[in-house]
């Protein structure tokens, strides 16, 4: 965009290539900053103070106010070509009236539903999910810990994991 020899494009808009992203730096005093692509509307790279850079697709749902973002992947593992393809797919979903984040939300809803159905008895049975997790993480004193949980929480075995409170666990 040029008018009378002046470039009107903001400094945070440029053609996002791997070289351009590598050369860019986070402005001082900011915890995050977005660099927007000039070639593909909505495509941006999110730079964080931690050094992490993530490809995102920014969009507005039809009839709604405010911009939303869909995380596409971490740079440099997720390269420019893959990010452009993912952004194109997300843009097509927006045009169709589908929220690009619906699949992610559905996974979260399913995890929450599973958590509500899992009871403490199922979780801490011998060779159950929690014991497997402790041994997989090589926790040293997993046997006494599991024994204490089984004894102390025997009154709460029928509770769903989501209903168990910290107070109940600490009291046990």
C-alpha positions as CSV (number, residue, x, y, z in Angstrom):
1,X,0.0,0.0,0.0
2,X,1.5,3.3,-1.1
3,X,0.2,6.8,-1.2
4,X,2.3,9.6,-2.6
5,X,5.5,7.5,-2.0
6,X,4.5,6.8,1.6
7,X,4.0,3.3,2.9
8,X,0.8,3.2,4.9
9,X,1.1,-0.4,6.0
10,X,1.8,-0.8,9.8
11,X,5.2,-2.2,10.8
12,X,3.6,-5.4,12.1
13,X,2.4,-6.4,8.6
14,X,4.9,-8.1,6.4
15,X,5.2,-11.2,4.2
16,X,5.7,-13.9,6.8
17,X,8.5,-16.2,5.7
18,X,10.7,-18.3,7.9
19,X,13.6,-15.8,7.4
20,X,11.4,-12.8,8.3
21,X,10.2,-14.5,11.5
22,X,13.7,-15.5,12.5
23,X,14.9,-11.9,12.1
24,X,12.0,-10.4,14.0
25,X,12.2,-9.4,17.6
26,X,9.6,-8.7,20.3
27,X,9.2,-5.0,20.9
28,X,10.6,-4.0,24.3
29,X,8.1,-3.8,27.1
30,X,5.7,-6.2,25.6
31,X,4.9,-9.8,26.7
32,X,3.5,-10.7,23.3
33,X,3.2,-9.3,19.8
34,X,1.6,-10.3,16.6
35,X,3.1,-10.1,13.1
36,X,0.4,-10.2,10.4
37,X,0.9,-11.6,7.0
38,X,0.4,-9.3,4.0
39,X,-0.2,-12.2,1.6
40,X,-2.9,-14.1,3.5
41,X,-5.5,-12.3,5.5
42,X,-5.9,-13.5,9.1
43,X,-2.5,-15.4,9.2
44,X,-0.2,-14.2,11.9
45,X,2.7,-15.2,14.0
46,X,2.4,-14.7,17.8
47,X,5.7,-13.9,19.5
48,X,5.9,-14.4,23.2
49,X,8.3,-13.0,25.8
50,X,9.4,-16.6,26.6
51,X,10.8,-16.8,23.0
52,X,8.0,-19.0,21.7
53,X,6.5,-18.3,18.3
54,X,3.2,-19.7,17.2
55,X,1.2,-19.5,14.0
56,X,-2.3,-18.3,14.5
57,X,-5.3,-17.6,12.3
58,X,-7.3,-14.5,13.4
59,X,-11.0,-14.4,12.4
60,X,-14.3,-12.8,13.2
61,X,-17.4,-15.0,13.1
62,X,-20.1,-13.6,10.9
63,X,-22.6,-11.6,12.9
64,X,-20.3,-11.5,16.0
65,X,-18.1,-8.8,17.4
66,X,-14.5,-9.3,18.3
67,X,-11.6,-11.2,16.8
68,X,-10.9,-14.8,17.7
69,X,-7.8,-16.8,17.1
70,X,-7.2,-20.4,16.2
71,X,-3.7,-21.7,17.1
72,X,-2.2,-23.5,14.1
73,X,1.1,-24.7,15.4
74,X,4.5,-23.8,16.9
75,X,7.1,-22.2,14.7
76,X,9.6,-23.5,13.4
77,X,8.3,-27.1,13.7
78,X,5.1,-25.9,11.9
79,X,6.6,-24.2,8.8
80,X,5.3,-21.4,6.6
81,X,3.8,-23.7,4.0
82,X,1.9,-25.8,6.6
83,X,0.7,-22.6,8.3
84,X,-0.7,-21.2,5.1
85,X,-2.5,-24.4,4.3
86,X,-4.0,-24.6,7.8
87,X,-5.0,-20.9,7.6
88,X,-6.7,-21.6,4.2
89,X,-8.7,-24.5,5.8
90,X,-9.7,-22.3,8.8
91,X,-10.8,-19.5,6.5
92,X,-13.0,-21.9,4.5
93,X,-14.6,-23.0,7.7
94,X,-15.3,-19.4,8.7
95,X,-16.9,-18.7,5.2
96,X,-19.1,-21.8,5.7
97,X,-20.2,-20.5,9.0
98,X,-18.4,-23.1,11.1
99,X,-16.3,-22.1,14.0
100,X,-12.7,-23.3,13.4
101,X,-12.3,-23.9,17.2
102,X,-15.4,-26.2,17.5
103,X,-13.4,-29.5,17.2
104,X,-11.1,-28.4,20.0
105,X,-14.0,-27.3,22.2
106,X,-15.7,-30.7,21.6
107,X,-12.6,-32.6,22.7
108,X,-12.5,-30.5,25.9
109,X,-16.2,-31.1,26.5
110,X,-15.6,-34.9,26.1
111,X,-12.7,-34.8,28.5
112,X,-14.9,-33.0,31.1
113,X,-17.7,-35.6,30.6
114,X,-15.2,-38.4,31.0
115,X,-13.9,-36.8,34.2
116,X,-17.4,-36.5,35.6
117,X,-18.0,-40.2,34.9
118,X,-14.8,-41.6,36.3
119,X,-15.1,-42.5,40.0
120,X,-12.3,-42.7,42.5
121,X,-12.7,-46.4,42.8
122,X,-11.9,-46.8,39.0
123,X,-9.0,-44.4,39.2
124,X,-7.1,-46.0,42.2
125,X,-7.7,-49.7,41.7
126,X,-4.7,-51.9,41.6
127,X,-2.9,-51.5,38.2
128,X,-5.4,-48.7,37.5
129,X,-4.8,-45.4,35.6
130,X,-3.3,-43.5,38.6
131,X,-1.0,-46.3,39.6
132,X,0.2,-46.7,36.0
133,X,0.8,-42.9,35.9
134,X,2.9,-43.0,39.0
135,X,5.0,-45.9,37.9
136,X,5.4,-44.4,34.4
137,X,6.7,-41.2,35.9
138,X,9.0,-43.3,38.1
139,X,7.7,-41.9,41.4
140,X,9.7,-43.6,44.1
141,X,7.2,-44.1,46.9
142,X,4.2,-44.9,44.8
143,X,3.2,-48.1,46.8
144,X,2.8,-46.3,50.2
145,X,1.0,-43.4,48.4
146,X,-1.5,-45.7,46.7
147,X,-2.0,-47.6,49.9
148,X,-2.7,-44.4,51.8
149,X,-5.1,-43.2,49.1
150,X,-7.0,-46.5,49.1
151,X,-7.4,-46.5,52.9
152,X,-8.0,-42.8,53.4
153,X,-10.5,-42.3,50.6
154,X,-12.5,-45.5,51.0
155,X,-15.5,-43.4,52.1
156,X,-15.4,-41.5,48.8
157,X,-15.0,-44.3,46.3
158,X,-18.4,-43.7,44.7
159,X,-17.7,-40.0,44.0
160,X,-16.9,-38.8,40.5
161,X,-13.4,-37.4,40.3
162,X,-14.8,-34.0,39.4
163,X,-16.8,-33.9,42.6
164,X,-13.9,-34.7,44.9
165,X,-12.7,-31.7,46.7
166,X,-9.2,-30.9,47.9
167,X,-10.5,-30.7,51.5
168,X,-11.7,-34.3,51.2
169,X,-8.3,-35.5,49.9
170,X,-6.3,-33.6,52.5
171,X,-8.6,-34.9,55.3
172,X,-8.0,-38.4,54.1
